[in-house]
Amino acid sequence: MRKYLNNDNSGKWKLLFDFQFEDYGGVEFFRGNLDRKDVSKYINVPDPFVTEIVQIWTETCFEDTIKSVEHLLSLNLWHNSLVKVGKKPMYYKSWSAKGIQKVRHFMRDESKFLSFHEFKERFDVKTNFLAFYGAMSSIKKPEKYGKMQFPSKGNYECFTNVFLSVTKTNRMVYQKCVSSKQTNPCKTQNKRLTDCQITCSKVRFFE
């Protein structure tokens, strides 16, 4: 995946992936945010080897939590399980070709959305109001973003960009996989505090 997403790599083997994902935007498919369930439901790739790679990739990079306002604005519109129309992830090829890729491209400024006419004029895209309204409704309804957490504005960089920038890719992926599955044993900690008759709320185990 690192080699395929690297634009400097011109290996002919990449044509296999380009062919398989031609209808899904090619490389842009892997910059989305699909969970494994949506991959099995909506993505039809005939090659079993490529299918397995896609399933592992989506399980690794999927994020179900919006961490900040900047994260929301940077969210990819296409192939994203947090942005759906008719219960399906979106991909409008004509929109993508015009550079419409992220939630921020629907924004007039930091707090206001573009109108339908403003959207068409800014991107010179031919579309209808129903398609625009469907996409806009999905963006505006926060319950569709899963586990929402907006602690602050702050910077955000998507998993794919970090994945391509680090030198020790395996370590980075391993840490992410572990962090997505590990849980803090709060019940066990609280029971231990009770059993030991410790009342200090600042005492924490397993830091």
N, C-alpha and C positions, 0 to 999 in steps of 0.2 A: 504493500500500500504506500509506503514511503517513496518508493521509486516511481510508482504510477502517478502519484500526486505531484512529483517534482517536475516542473516544466522544463528543466534543463536535461532531463533524461529523455532521449529520443529513440529508445529501443523499439524495434518493430513489434515485439511481443505485446506492447501496449495497444496495438490495433485490436487484439482480442477483446479487451475490456471496452474499447471505444465502440466496437460493433455490438457487443452485448447490451450496452447502456445508451445506445444512440437515441432511443425514444425517451430516455430519462435525463438527458442533458450531459451525458458523458461524465467528465470529471466532477461537474457540479453536483451530481448525485451523491458523491462521497463527502461533500461539504454540508450536507443536510444534517438532520437530527432525528433519524427514524429509530423507533424501538423495534425489537425483533418481531413482535407480533404484527406490526404493520408491514414489515418486509415480507413475511410469509403470506399476507393477505393480498397485497396490492402490487408487488413486484414480481414479474414473471421473467425469470432468466433461465434459459434452457440448460446451460452448462452447469452440472452439479458442483464442479470445482469452484467456479466463480460464485455460485450460490452460497457455498459454505464460507467463502472468504467474506462475502457481504454480511452474512449472519454474525460472524465473529466481529467484524468491524463495527457494525451497528451496536452490538452488545457492549463493545468497548467504549465507544465515544458518545453514546446516548446520554443526554442530560435531561432529567425530568423536573429540575428546579430552576426557576429564574432568579438569579442572584442579585440583580440590581437593575436600575432603570437603563443603564448603558447596555447591559446584557439583553434586555428586552428590545432595545432599538437595533442591536446588532444581530438579532435573531434572523436566521435564514428563513425565507418564506417557503422555499421549495424543498420537498421531501422532508418535512418536519412534522413529527407526531404531535407537536404542541400547537400547530397551526393547520386546522383542517376545515374543509368545506364539504358538507354532506358526509361527515364522518370519515373522510379520506384526506390524506396529505395532498397538498397542491403541487402542481407543476404546470405552468403555462409557458410553453416554449417561446411564443412571440414576445411575451413580457420579459422573459429572461434575456432574450437577444437584445432588448433595449436597455439592459443594465439594471432592471428591477430585480433586486436580489434579497433585500433585507427590509425589516419592518420600518426602518428610518426613511425608506424611499416613499412611504405613504405620508410622511410628515411635512407640513408646511414650515413649522419651526419646532421648538422643543416641546410644545404643549398642544399644538393644533394639527389636525389632519387635513390633507388635501381634499378638495371637493372632486367630484367626478370629472368636471371639465378641466380643472387645474391639473389633475393627474394625466389626462390625455394630452394636454398641451405641453407639459413639462417633459414627458417621455416620448411624445409623438408616436403613441401606440394606438392601434385600432382595436377597440374592445367594446363591450356593451355594459350597460349599467348593472345587470344582474351579476356578471362576473366580478365587477369592481365591488359591488355591495357585499357579495359573498366573502371575498377576501377581507374587506374592511371589517365586516362583522366578526370574523374569526379573530382578527387582531385586537378589536376593541373589547371583547369579552374576556376578562381575566380568568374566569373559571376554566377556560379552555387551555390554560397554560399549565395545568397540573398543580404541583405543590408550589404555590407562589410565596416567595420570600424577597421582600424589597428592603433590606437593611439600610442601604445607602446608594448614592450614585456611584462613584468609583469606576475604575477601569475594568474592562473585561476583554479577554482574548479567547476566541473559540478553541476547542480542543485540536482541530486540524492544524491551525497555525502554530500552536505550541508543539504539536507532534512533529511538524516539519522543521522547527527551529532548534530543538534540543539535539545534543550529540548522542546521549544514551537513551535511545528510544525504548528499548526493552524495559529499562528501569522505570521510565515514566509511565508506560502502559501498565506495568505490574502494580505500581503504586495506586493508579487510578482504579484498577480492577479490585484491589483489596479495599480501598476506601469506599467503593460503592456497595460492598457486601458486608463490611464489618459494622457492628453495632456497639453502642456503649452500654455495658451491663448495668443500667440504672437500678433495676429491681434488686439485683444482687448487692449492689453498693448500699442501697437504702436498708436492706435487711441487715447487712453487716453493721451499719451505723446503729440500727436499733438494738441489735444483739449486744453490741459493745457499749450501749448507752452513751453514744457520742451525739451531741446535739449541734455541733458546729457545722453549719451548712457549707463551709468552704473546704471541708475535708473531701478529697477526691482520690479514688483509687484508679489504677491503670491509666495513668497519664500518657 
